[in-house]
Amino acid sequence: MANTYIQLYVHIVFSVKARHALIPKRHKTELHQYITGIITKRKQKVIQINSMPDHIHILIGMTPGIALSDLVQSIKIGSTRFINRQGWIAGKFQWQEGFGAFSYSRSQLNTVAAYIENQEEHHSRQTFHEEYLEFLKRFNIPYDAKYVFDLEAPLESPRR
């Protein structure tokens, strides 16, 4: 795209379907590498990635040529297939529909990257539900609480 210059930094957050704790800690690095590969193949840059058993945070540098929703769809579809092929859980792994995306300036990248890197420490004080609602409020995003999370009964369990 000649004469198109873009500098977008986006923090993407989404959860496991029904917020079940299905991302095994022992497989986090492998999952992060796989997702990084998906993003890199789409010509985007991963700045920081980290997950908890029930959700994931990804900070990316966006370039023109792809819609954010298309990128997130690629991440979810590709990583779902990967996790299911690996057999990390008994049953079928799925991400929840939808996602949160929050933009930051270049001067905020170190702070956001550190926040993502320190998820385990952060979640010792705050649940994912509280964290996500805080993001929506901080960014002044209108929402209806009954549609934020799909909280159906668990159908799957992690493999031991």
C-alpha positions in Angstrom: 0.0 0.0 0.0 2.0 2.9 -1.3 1.9 6.0 0.9 0.1 4.2 3.7 1.7 4.6 7.1 0.1 3.1 10.1 1.2 2.6 13.7 -1.4 0.7 15.7 -0.9 -1.2 18.9 -3.7 -3.4 20.0 -4.2 -5.5 23.2 -6.5 -8.4 22.3 -8.2 -10.4 25.1 -10.5 -13.4 24.8 -11.5 -16.3 26.9 -12.0 -20.0 26.7 -15.7 -20.9 26.0 -17.7 -20.5 29.2 -14.4 -19.4 30.9 -13.4 -22.9 31.7 -9.8 -23.4 32.9 -8.7 -25.5 29.9 -5.3 -24.1 28.9 -2.8 -26.4 30.6 0.1 -24.4 32.2 2.6 -27.0 30.9 1.5 -26.2 27.3 1.4 -22.4 27.5 4.7 -21.9 25.8 3.8 -24.2 22.9 0.4 -22.5 22.5 2.0 -19.0 22.5 4.5 -20.1 19.9 1.7 -21.5 17.7 -0.4 -18.3 18.0 2.7 -16.2 17.3 3.2 -18.2 14.1 -0.4 -17.5 13.0 0.0 -13.7 13.7 3.4 -13.6 11.9 2.1 -15.4 8.8 -0.6 -12.6 8.6 2.2 -10.0 8.6 1.5 -8.7 12.1 3.9 -8.4 15.0 3.5 -10.0 18.4 4.9 -7.7 21.1 3.7 -9.8 24.1 1.6 -12.8 24.7 0.5 -14.6 27.8 -2.4 -16.8 28.9 -4.1 -18.0 32.0 -6.0 -21.3 32.1 -9.2 -19.5 31.1 -8.1 -16.6 28.8 -5.4 -15.1 26.7 -3.8 -11.6 26.2 -1.9 -10.7 23.1 -0.3 -7.3 22.4 0.3 -6.8 18.7 1.6 -4.2 16.3 -0.9 -3.9 13.4 0.0 -3.1 9.9 -2.5 -2.4 7.0 -3.9 -5.1 5.0 -6.0 -7.1 7.5 -9.0 -6.4 9.6 -8.6 -7.0 13.4 -11.6 -9.2 13.4 -10.2 -11.4 10.6 -6.9 -11.7 12.5 -8.6 -12.7 15.7 -10.7 -15.2 13.8 -7.6 -16.7 12.3 -6.0 -17.0 15.8 -9.0 -18.6 17.3 -9.7 -21.1 14.5 -6.0 -22.1 14.1 -5.3 -22.4 17.8 -8.5 -24.3 18.5 -7.6 -26.9 15.8 -4.0 -27.0 17.2 -5.2 -27.6 20.8 -7.7 -30.3 19.7 -5.1 -32.1 17.6 -2.7 -32.1 20.6 -5.4 -33.7 22.8 -4.6 -31.4 25.7 -8.1 -31.8 27.1 -10.7 -34.6 27.2 -13.4 -33.3 24.9 -13.5 -30.4 22.5 -11.7 -27.1 23.2 -13.3 -23.9 22.0 -12.7 -20.2 22.5 -15.7 -18.1 23.5 -17.3 -15.9 20.8 -16.2 -12.3 20.6 -13.1 -10.6 22.0 -11.9 -7.4 23.5 -9.4 -5.1 21.7 -7.9 -2.1 23.3 -5.6 0.4 21.5 -2.5 1.9 23.1 0.1 4.5 22.1 3.8 3.6 21.6 4.7 5.3 24.9 2.4 2.8 26.7 3.8 -0.4 25.2 6.3 -1.3 28.0 3.6 -0.9 30.6 1.0 -3.0 28.7 3.7 -5.7 27.9 4.6 -5.9 31.6 1.0 -6.2 32.6 0.5 -9.1 30.1 3.7 -10.7 31.2 2.7 -10.6 34.9 -0.8 -12.2 34.5 -0.3 -14.8 37.2 0.6 -12.2 39.8 -2.2 -10.0 38.6 -4.8 -12.7 38.8 -3.9 -13.6 42.3 -5.7 -10.3 43.2 -8.4 -10.0 40.5 -10.5 -12.5 38.6 -10.6 -12.5 34.8 -14.2 -11.4 34.9 -13.3 -8.4 37.0 -10.3 -7.6 34.8 -12.3 -7.7 31.6 -15.1 -5.5 33.0 -12.5 -3.1 34.2 -11.0 -2.8 30.6 -14.5 -2.1 29.2 -15.1 0.6 31.8 -11.6 2.1 31.5 -12.0 2.4 27.7 -15.5 3.7 28.0 -17.0 0.8 26.0 -20.7 0.4 26.4 -21.8 -3.2 27.2 -24.6 -5.2 28.6 -23.3 -7.5 31.3 -25.6 -10.4 30.4 -23.8 -10.6 27.0 -20.2 -10.2 28.1 -19.6 -13.9 29.0 -21.2 -17.2 28.0 -21.3 -19.1 31.3 -22.7 -22.4 30.3 -22.0 -25.5 32.4 -18.7 -27.2 31.9 -18.6 -30.1 29.4 -14.8 -30.7 29.2 -12.0 -31.2 31.6 -8.3 -30.9 31.3 -6.4 -34.1 30.7 -4.0 -35.1 33.5 
